[in-house]
């Protein structure tokens, strides 16, 4: 009966109920938007660095991490490669040869990060073909180079131009070669895009004189949350006397610290948002309670128990909160989905600040139903908690005084 009375009371004053549900719905939309934007930025930051550099898990020879020299490369190991690919949860295993060289074209010179890759496998990993701005992709048997758009801009290079590379090869031998630019790609990380170039793996191995040498096997995984367990599986099949295994968090501690620092500020901002939400919902609860003071006085006067009245009011709040949360989720999902597919570009000082932090100047949204559910539960809990006020209010209500107002 109390549930039935609560339902009827909600629709007895539609304006009041719609205001309350609308406030809860708006609270859900705002909290989902803010949290999705914050976590989406982190996901993009991680993805933009990890896919192009370390991978989620990286296998290197012993000593390479302390001294990342071409001399500490290792020979390709087909047995290890096949065992890694057989691990369930690892989506790709990519061999790379990473080093540095001085790039020259016309009167322009620049220090470059040179990565020897198997183009077909890298295309599957990071979508090189989708990021192609000019020209075409290199292939395993080709002799060209693929450069990032930042390199093309600073060195004034275009498709068909020649890039000269000069560096130090295996055991100090001179590594020198010239390569035609086959294509220009856009790298999501602006800082990385100013120095990154790709060579076919065989050409890079020949240039630096390492035969079939590799600097790493780069592993991508299906679920980022499963990273610790995946590392354990990789360790189980890896000869730790010859190789070292690292996660991206261990290889990029600066990125981890940046995310933690920004997350701390984000938590404060979210807390402020929750405070605004709390006061907004509390305002509607105060209005609801004040408008119904006379009604409460009448119900108590005719014999309704105060606990029954309080329970009925809590049920009204729960029902309105559930409806507000439900419609808030329905409204926020398409909004987040559209922004996830179409990031909003940032210009001016805001865009420049993000570029300085190594981020693409865009607002990204994380498409994760768990984020929406967490925020919906928090807002629902706030709304239900605030129902304590009218519950306590009617416990001390004087019916005669209430009916005189």
VEXDREN-2710 file (C-alpha; in Angstrom, 1 decimal):
% VEXDREN-2710
k/r/px/py/pz
1/UNK/0.0/0.0/0.0
2/UNK/2.8/2.4/0.9
3/UNK/4.4/1.8/-2.6
4/UNK/1.1/2.5/-4.3
5/UNK/0.5/5.7/-2.3
6/UNK/4.1/6.8/-3.1
7/UNK/3.5/6.3/-6.8
8/UNK/0.2/8.2/-6.7
9/UNK/1.8/11.1/-4.8
10/UNK/4.5/11.5/-7.4
11/UNK/2.0/12.1/-10.2
12/UNK/-0.4/14.2/-8.0
13/UNK/1.9/17.2/-8.6
14/UNK/3.6/16.5/-11.9
15/UNK/5.4/19.9/-12.0
16/UNK/7.2/19.2/-8.7
17/UNK/8.0/15.6/-9.6
18/UNK/9.4/16.6/-13.0
19/UNK/11.6/19.3/-11.5
20/UNK/13.1/16.7/-9.0
21/UNK/13.6/14.0/-11.7
22/UNK/15.0/16.6/-14.1
23/UNK/17.5/17.7/-11.5
24/UNK/18.6/14.1/-10.9
25/UNK/18.7/13.4/-14.7
26/UNK/20.9/16.5/-15.3
27/UNK/23.2/15.4/-12.4
28/UNK/23.7/12.0/-14.1
29/UNK/24.4/13.6/-17.5
30/UNK/27.0/16.1/-16.1
31/UNK/28.8/13.5/-13.9
32/UNK/29.0/10.9/-16.8
33/UNK/30.2/13.6/-19.2
34/UNK/32.9/14.8/-16.8
35/UNK/34.2/11.4/-15.9
36/UNK/34.1/10.0/-19.5
37/UNK/36.0/13.0/-20.6
38/UNK/38.6/12.6/-17.9
39/UNK/39.1/8.9/-18.4
40/UNK/38.9/9.3/-22.2
41/UNK/41.8/11.7/-22.1
42/UNK/43.9/9.3/-20.1
43/UNK/43.1/6.4/-22.4
44/UNK/44.1/8.5/-25.4
45/UNK/47.2/9.6/-23.7
46/UNK/48.2/6.0/-22.9
47/UNK/47.3/4.7/-26.3
48/UNK/49.1/7.5/-28.1
49/UNK/52.3/6.7/-26.4
50/UNK/52.2/3.0/-25.8
51/UNK/51.2/1.8/-29.3
52/UNK/53.9/3.8/-31.0
53/UNK/56.7/3.2/-28.5
54/UNK/56.7/0.6/-25.8
55/UNK/53.6/-1.5/-26.4
56/UNK/51.7/-2.7/-23.4
57/UNK/54.3/-5.3/-22.7
58/UNK/57.9/-5.2/-24.0
59/UNK/60.6/-7.9/-24.2
60/UNK/64.2/-6.7/-24.5
61/UNK/67.6/-8.3/-24.1
62/UNK/69.3/-8.1/-20.6
63/UNK/70.9/-4.8/-20.1
64/UNK/69.1/-2.9/-22.9
65/UNK/66.9/-0.9/-20.6
66/UNK/70.0/0.4/-18.7
67/UNK/71.9/1.0/-22.0
68/UNK/69.5/1.3/-25.0
69/UNK/72.2/0.8/-27.5
70/UNK/72.1/-1.1/-30.8
71/UNK/74.9/-3.2/-29.4
72/UNK/72.4/-4.7/-26.9
73/UNK/70.1/-5.9/-29.5
74/UNK/69.2/-9.6/-29.7
75/UNK/68.7/-12.0/-32.6
76/UNK/65.2/-12.8/-33.7
77/UNK/63.9/-15.9/-31.8
78/UNK/61.2/-17.7/-33.7
79/UNK/60.5/-20.1/-30.8
80/UNK/59.9/-17.3/-28.4
81/UNK/57.9/-15.4/-31.0
82/UNK/55.5/-18.3/-31.6
83/UNK/55.1/-19.0/-27.9
84/UNK/54.2/-15.4/-27.2
85/UNK/51.6/-15.4/-30.1
86/UNK/50.0/-18.5/-28.6
87/UNK/49.2/-16.8/-25.3
88/UNK/45.5/-16.1/-25.0
89/UNK/44.8/-12.4/-24.4
90/UNK/47.8/-11.2/-26.5
91/UNK/46.5/-9.7/-29.7
92/UNK/49.8/-9.1/-31.4
93/UNK/53.5/-9.6/-31.1
94/UNK/55.5/-7.1/-33.2
95/UNK/59.3/-7.2/-33.7
96/UNK/61.0/-3.8/-33.7
97/UNK/64.5/-2.4/-34.1
98/UNK/64.6/1.0/-32.3
99/UNK/67.5/3.4/-32.4
100/UNK/68.4/7.0/-33.1
101/UNK/70.0/8.7/-36.1
102/UNK/70.6/12.2/-37.5
103/UNK/68.3/13.0/-40.4
104/UNK/69.2/15.4/-43.1
105/UNK/67.4/16.9/-46.1
106/UNK/68.4/20.0/-48.0
107/UNK/69.7/22.4/-45.3
108/UNK/67.7/20.9/-42.5
109/UNK/69.0/18.4/-39.9
110/UNK/67.2/16.8/-37.0
111/UNK/67.7/14.0/-34.5
112/UNK/65.2/11.3/-35.2
113/UNK/63.8/8.2/-33.6
114/UNK/64.2/5.4/-36.1
115/UNK/62.1/2.3/-35.8
116/UNK/62.5/-0.7/-38.0
117/UNK/59.1/-2.4/-38.4
118/UNK/57.3/-5.1/-40.3
119/UNK/54.8/-2.7/-42.0
120/UNK/52.0/-5.2/-42.4
121/UNK/52.1/-6.1/-38.7
122/UNK/52.4/-2.5/-37.5
123/UNK/49.5/-1.5/-39.7
124/UNK/47.3/-4.1/-37.9
125/UNK/48.6/-2.8/-34.5
126/UNK/48.4/1.0/-34.9
127/UNK/46.4/1.4/-38.1
128/UNK/49.2/3.1/-40.2
129/UNK/47.0/3.1/-43.3
130/UNK/44.2/5.0/-41.5
131/UNK/46.8/7.6/-40.4
132/UNK/48.3/8.1/-43.8
133/UNK/48.1/11.7/-45.0
134/UNK/50.2/11.6/-48.1
135/UNK/51.8/8.9/-50.3
136/UNK/51.6/5.2/-49.6
137/UNK/52.7/2.8/-46.9
138/UNK/56.1/1.2/-47.1
139/UNK/56.3/-2.6/-47.4
140/UNK/58.7/-5.2/-46.0
141/UNK/60.7/-5.5/-49.2
142/UNK/60.7/-1.8/-50.1
143/UNK/63.4/0.8/-49.7
144/UNK/61.4/3.8/-48.6
145/UNK/60.8/5.5/-45.3
146/UNK/57.5/6.5/-43.6
147/UNK/57.8/9.8/-41.7
148/UNK/55.5/11.5/-39.1
149/UNK/53.8/14.8/-40.2
150/UNK/55.8/16.7/-37.6
151/UNK/59.1/15.5/-39.2
152/UNK/57.8/16.4/-42.6
153/UNK/56.9/19.9/-41.5
154/UNK/60.1/20.8/-39.6
155/UNK/62.4/19.2/-42.2
156/UNK/60.3/20.4/-45.2
157/UNK/59.9/16.9/-46.6
158/UNK/57.3/15.6/-48.9
159/UNK/56.5/12.4/-50.8
160/UNK/59.3/11.6/-53.2
161/UNK/62.0/13.7/-51.4
162/UNK/65.1/12.0/-50.1
163/UNK/66.0/11.7/-46.4
164/UNK/69.6/11.0/-45.5
165/UNK/70.2/9.1/-42.2
166/UNK/73.6/9.1/-40.4
167/UNK/74.1/7.2/-37.1
168/UNK/76.1/4.7/-35.2
169/UNK/75.7/1.0/-36.1
170/UNK/76.6/-2.2/-34.4
171/UNK/79.9/-2.0/-32.5
172/UNK/80.5/1.5/-33.5
173/UNK/80.4/1.1/-37.3
174/UNK/79.1/4.0/-39.3
175/UNK/75.5/3.7/-40.4
176/UNK/74.6/5.9/-43.4
177/UNK/72.0/5.7/-46.0
178/UNK/69.5/7.7/-48.1
179/UNK/65.9/6.8/-48.5
180/UNK/63.0/8.2/-50.5
181/UNK/60.0/9.4/-48.5
182/UNK/57.1/7.1/-49.4
183/UNK/54.4/8.4/-47.1
184/UNK/53.6/10.9/-44.3
185/UNK/51.4/9.8/-41.4
186/UNK/49.7/11.7/-38.6
187/UNK/50.8/10.6/-35.1
188/UNK/48.3/11.3/-32.3
189/UNK/51.0/12.3/-29.9
190/UNK/52.3/15.7/-31.1
191/UNK/55.7/15.5/-29.4
192/UNK/56.4/12.0/-30.8
193/UNK/55.2/13.1/-34.2
194/UNK/58.1/15.6/-34.4
195/UNK/60.8/12.9/-34.4
196/UNK/59.4/9.6/-35.4
197/UNK/60.2/7.7/-38.7
198/UNK/59.7/4.1/-39.8
199/UNK/61.9/1.9/-41.9
200/UNK/61.2/-1.6/-43.2
201/UNK/62.8/-3.9/-40.6
202/UNK/65.2/-5.5/-43.1
203/UNK/66.4/-2.2/-44.3
204/UNK/66.9/-0.9/-40.7
205/UNK/68.8/-4.1/-39.8
206/UNK/71.1/-3.7/-42.9
207/UNK/71.6/0.0/-42.2
208/UNK/72.8/-0.5/-38.6
209/UNK/74.6/-3.8/-39.4
210/UNK/72.7/-6.1/-37.0
211/UNK/71.9/-9.0/-39.3
212/UNK/68.6/-10.2/-37.8
213/UNK/68.9/-8.1/-34.7
214/UNK/65.9/-6.7/-32.8
215/UNK/65.7/-4.3/-29.9
216/UNK/62.3/-5.7/-28.7
217/UNK/59.2/-7.7/-29.2
218/UNK/56.3/-5.4/-28.6
219/UNK/53.1/-7.0/-27.3
220/UNK/49.6/-5.6/-27.5
221/UNK/46.9/-7.1/-25.2
222/UNK/43.1/-7.4/-25.5
223/UNK/42.3/-6.0/-22.0
224/UNK/44.4/-3.3/-20.3
225/UNK/42.9/-4.3/-17.0
226/UNK/44.4/-7.7/-17.4
227/UNK/48.0/-6.4/-17.7
228/UNK/49.5/-7.9/-14.6
229/UNK/48.2/-11.4/-15.4
230/UNK/49.5/-11.1/-19.0
231/UNK/52.9/-10.2/-17.8
232/UNK/53.0/-13.3/-15.6
233/UNK/52.1/-15.4/-18.7
234/UNK/54.9/-13.8/-20.7
235/UNK/57.4/-14.3/-17.9
236/UNK/56.5/-18.0/-17.9
237/UNK/57.6/-18.5/-21.5
238/UNK/60.6/-16.1/-21.5
239/UNK/64.2/-17.0/-20.7
240/UNK/64.9/-14.4/-18.1
241/UNK/68.7/-15.0/-18.3
242/UNK/68.6/-13.6/-21.8
243/UNK/65.6/-11.3/-21.8
244/UNK/63.8/-8.7/-19.6
245/UNK/60.1/-8.2/-19.6
246/UNK/58.5/-4.8/-18.8
247/UNK/55.0/-3.3/-18.8
248/UNK/54.3/0.1/-20.2
249/UNK/53.9/1.5/-16.7
250/UNK/57.5/0.4/-15.9
251/UNK/58.9/1.9/-19.1
252/UNK/56.9/5.2/-19.0
253/UNK/56.9/6.2/-15.3
254/UNK/56.7/9.9/-16.3
255/UNK/53.4/9.2/-18.1
256/UNK/52.1/7.3/-15.0
257/UNK/53.0/10.2/-12.8
258/UNK/51.4/12.7/-15.1
259/UNK/48.1/10.7/-15.1
260/UNK/48.2/10.4/-11.3
261/UNK/48.8/14.1/-10.8
262/UNK/46.0/15.1/-13.2
263/UNK/43.7/12.4/-11.7
264/UNK/44.1/14.0/-8.3
265/UNK/43.0/17.4/-9.7
266/UNK/40.2/15.6/-11.5
267/UNK/39.0/14.0/-8.3
268/UNK/38.8/17.4/-6.7
269/UNK/36.8/18.7/-9.6
270/UNK/34.5/15.7/-9.6
271/UNK/34.0/16.2/-5.8
272/UNK/33.1/19.9/-6.5
273/UNK/30.6/18.7/-9.1
274/UNK/29.1/16.2/-6.6
275/UNK/28.7/19.1/-4.1
276/UNK/26.9/21.2/-6.7
277/UNK/24.7/18.1/-7.5
278/UNK/24.0/17.6/-3.8
279/UNK/22.9/21.2/-3.2
280/UNK/20.9/21.2/-6.4
281/UNK/18.9/18.1/-5.5
282/UNK/18.6/19.2/-1.9
283/UNK/17.0/22.4/-3.1
284/UNK/14.3/20.4/-4.8
285/UNK/13.9/18.3/-1.7
286/UNK/13.5/21.4/0.4
287/UNK/10.9/22.8/-2.0
288/UNK/9.0/19.4/-2.0
289/UNK/9.0/19.3/1.8
290/UNK/7.9/22.9/2.2
291/UNK/5.0/22.5/-0.2
292/UNK/3.7/19.4/1.5
293/UNK/3.9/20.5/5.2
294/UNK/0.2/21.0/5.4
295/UNK/-0.4/17.6/3.8
296/UNK/1.9/16.0/6.4
297/UNK/0.1/17.7/9.2
298/UNK/-3.3/16.4/8.0
299/UNK/-2.0/12.8/7.5
300/UNK/-0.5/12.7/11.0
301/UNK/-3.7/14.2/12.5
302/UNK/-6.0/11.5/11.0
303/UNK/-3.8/8.8/12.5
304/UNK/-1.1/7.9/10.0
305/UNK/2.0/6.7/11.8
306/UNK/5.0/8.8/11.4
307/UNK/7.2/5.9/10.4
308/UNK/4.7/4.9/7.7
309/UNK/4.7/8.5/6.4
310/UNK/8.5/8.6/6.5
311/UNK/8.7/5.3/4.6
312/UNK/6.3/6.6/2.0
313/UNK/8.4/9.7/1.4
314/UNK/11.6/7.7/1.1
315/UNK/9.8/5.5/-1.4
316/UNK/8.8/8.6/-3.4
317/UNK/12.4/9.7/-3.5
318/UNK/13.6/6.3/-4.5
319/UNK/11.1/6.0/-7.4
320/UNK/11.9/9.6/-8.6
321/UNK/15.6/8.9/-8.3
322/UNK/15.4/5.7/-10.3
323/UNK/13.4/7.4/-13.0
324/UNK/15.8/10.4/-13.1
325/UNK/18.9/8.1/-13.2
326/UNK/17.3/5.9/-15.9
327/UNK/16.5/8.9/-18.2
328/UNK/19.9/10.4/-17.4
329/UNK/21.6/7.3/-18.6
330/UNK/19.5/7.2/-21.8
331/UNK/20.3/10.9/-22.5
332/UNK/24.0/10.7/-21.7
333/UNK/24.8/7.5/-23.8
334/UNK/24.2/9.0/-27.3
335/UNK/25.9/12.2/-26.3
336/UNK/29.0/10.4/-25.1
337/UNK/28.9/8.0/-28.1
338/UNK/28.8/10.8/-30.6
339/UNK/31.7/12.6/-29.0
340/UNK/33.6/9.3/-28.7
341/UNK/33.4/8.9/-32.5
342/UNK/33.9/12.7/-33.2
343/UNK/36.4/14.2/-30.7
344/UNK/36.0/18.0/-30.3
345/UNK/39.2/19.8/-31.4
346/UNK/40.7/22.4/-29.1
347/UNK/42.2/25.6/-30.4
348/UNK/44.0/28.6/-28.9
349/UNK/45.7/28.4/-25.5
350/UNK/43.8/25.2/-24.4
351/UNK/45.0/23.4/-27.5
352/UNK/48.6/24.6/-27.1
353/UNK/48.6/23.5/-23.4
354/UNK/47.6/19.9/-24.4
355/UNK/50.3/19.8/-27.2
356/UNK/52.9/20.8/-24.6
357/UNK/51.8/17.9/-22.4
358/UNK/52.2/15.6/-25.4
359/UNK/48.5/15.2/-26.1
360/UNK/46.5/15.6/-29.2
361/UNK/44.5/18.9/-28.8
362/UNK/41.0/17.2/-28.7
363/UNK/38.4/16.3/-26.2
364/UNK/38.0/12.6/-26.1
365/UNK/35.3/10.5/-24.5
366/UNK/35.7/7.1/-23.0
367/UNK/33.0/4.8/-24.2
368/UNK/32.6/2.6/-21.1
369/UNK/29.2/1.6/-19.7
370/UNK/30.8/1.0/-16.3
371/UNK/31.6/4.7/-16.0
372/UNK/28.0/5.6/-16.6
373/UNK/26.7/3.0/-14.1
374/UNK/29.2/4.2/-11.4
375/UNK/28.1/7.8/-11.8
376/UNK/24.4/6.8/-11.9
377/UNK/24.8/4.8/-8.6
378/UNK/26.6/7.8/-6.9
379/UNK/23.9/10.2/-8.0
380/UNK/21.2/7.8/-6.9
381/UNK/22.9/7.3/-3.5
382/UNK/23.1/11.1/-3.0
383/UNK/19.4/11.5/-3.9
384/UNK/18.3/8.7/-1.5
385/UNK/20.5/10.0/1.3
386/UNK/18.9/13.5/1.0
387/UNK/15.5/11.9/1.6
388/UNK/16.6/11.7/5.2
389/UNK/15.7/15.4/5.6
390/UNK/12.0/15.1/5.0
391/UNK/11.9/11.9/7.0
392/UNK/13.4/13.6/10.0
393/UNK/11.4/16.7/9.4
394/UNK/8.0/14.9/9.7
395/UNK/9.2/13.1/12.9
396/UNK/9.3/16.4/14.7
397/UNK/6.4/18.0/12.9
398/UNK/3.6/19.6/15.0
399/UNK/0.3/18.8/13.1
400/UNK/-1.6/21.8/14.4
401/UNK/1.2/24.3/13.5
402/UNK/1.6/22.6/10.1
403/UNK/-2.1/23.0/9.2
404/UNK/-2.1/26.7/10.2
405/UNK/0.4/27.5/7.5
END
